[in-house]
Amino acid sequence: MPQLDTSTWPITILSMIITLFIMFQLKVSKYNFTENPEQKLVSVPKTITPWEKKWTKIYFPLSLPQQ
């Protein structure tokens, strides 16, 4: 039974990695990235909800007095 010749494997693997790297670089180079992104100042108005004005209590059915 002939032995498998693995002498070309390192160059094959290396060329595959280099090719994938080049393809990835070409893919990424198509995008336009902003050089210096600036932060936006967003002001959120505070809305007053009815339950913030007064204290409320949640009554569980088991905590109510028995009838």
C-alpha positions as CSV (number, residue, x, y, z in Angstrom):
1,M,0.0,0.0,0.0
2,P,1.6,3.3,-1.0
3,Q,2.2,5.9,1.6
4,L,0.5,9.3,1.5
5,D,2.8,12.0,0.2
6,T,2.4,15.0,2.6
7,S,5.3,17.0,1.4
8,T,3.1,19.6,-0.4
9,W,0.7,20.1,2.6
10,P,2.6,23.0,4.2
11,I,2.7,25.1,1.1
12,T,-1.0,24.3,0.4
13,I,-2.0,25.3,3.8
14,L,0.1,28.5,3.8
15,S,-1.2,29.5,0.4
16,M,-4.8,29.0,1.5
17,I,-4.2,31.2,4.6
18,I,-2.6,33.9,2.5
19,T,-5.5,33.8,0.0
20,L,-8.1,34.0,2.7
21,F,-6.3,36.9,4.3
22,I,-6.2,38.8,1.0
23,M,-9.8,38.1,0.2
24,F,-10.8,39.3,3.7
25,Q,-8.8,42.5,3.2
26,L,-10.4,43.1,-0.1
27,K,-13.8,42.6,1.4
28,V,-13.2,44.9,4.3
29,S,-11.6,47.6,2.1
30,K,-15.0,48.2,0.3
31,Y,-16.6,49.7,3.4
32,N,-16.3,53.4,4.3
33,F,-15.5,53.9,7.9
34,T,-15.7,57.3,9.6
35,E,-12.4,58.5,10.7
36,N,-13.4,60.4,13.9
37,P,-16.9,59.6,15.0
38,E,-18.4,62.2,17.3
39,Q,-20.8,61.5,20.1
40,K,-24.3,62.9,19.8
41,L,-25.9,64.7,22.7
42,V,-29.4,63.4,23.1
43,S,-31.7,65.0,25.6
44,V,-34.5,62.8,26.8
45,P,-37.4,64.6,28.4
46,K,-38.4,63.4,31.8
47,T,-42.0,62.3,31.7
48,I,-44.0,62.2,35.0
49,T,-46.1,59.2,35.3
50,P,-49.0,58.9,37.7
51,W,-47.4,56.2,39.8
52,E,-44.3,58.3,40.5
53,K,-46.4,61.0,42.2
54,K,-47.6,58.9,45.0
55,W,-46.7,55.7,46.9
56,T,-48.5,52.6,45.8
57,K,-48.7,49.2,47.2
58,I,-49.2,46.0,45.4
59,Y,-51.6,43.6,47.1
60,F,-51.1,39.9,46.5
61,P,-54.2,37.8,46.7
62,L,-52.7,35.7,49.6
63,S,-51.9,38.8,51.6
64,L,-55.5,40.1,51.7
65,P,-57.6,39.4,54.7
66,Q,-59.7,36.3,54.5
67,Q,-63.4,36.7,54.2
